[in-house]
Amino acid sequence: MKRAAFAALAFAVGLGVSVNGAVAADKMRDPKDRAAFTMDKSQLDSKHVIGMKVNTPDGKHVGEIDQLIVNVRDGKVSHAVIGLGGLAGVGEQHVAVPWSQVKVQANKNDRKDMVAIIDRTTLDGARRYTGERDTTSASPATAPTGDKDRDGVSNRADRAPSNPNKQ
């Protein structure tokens, strides 16, 4: 009887501690209790990058940054999609430029405004951007059409081609 009472007491104390810890964890998650993040002069908000003017080093306006492409493996921006030419978006061509080739600096005409500087040879050699994904890799997420369960093994060699939960 004493063992059962002791076990019940230990359970109650453990439950009380865990509930108290959960309440403390909820307080930590409250955004009002967190320190505020403020950007310094060396940082730029993404809302100012999308739509940023693109100029050549000689100051000629050639387009705008329309999108950023992020590498999912390392989480870093890999390319900027640049809209070239056109009038109000009509006839505009899109090219993907490596982010390492994009230099962001204050606009010479307006110090408050930022501008992206990209060399003309980089723009001329940039690949056309279509927005489509490369489906030629054989990773499970982009498996060929002959692989119903997308495990990277073709249906001919697969023991359970229609069982996605095979082991």
Secondary structure, 3 states (H helix, E strand, C coil): CHHHHHHHHHHHHHHHHHHHHHHHHHHHHCHHHCCCCCCCCCCCCHHHHCCCEEECCCCCEEEEEEEEEECCCCCCEEEEEEEECCECCECCEEEEEEHHHCEEEECCCCCCCEEEECCHHHHHHCEECCCCCCCCCCCHHHCCCCCCCCCCCCCCCCCCCCCCCCC
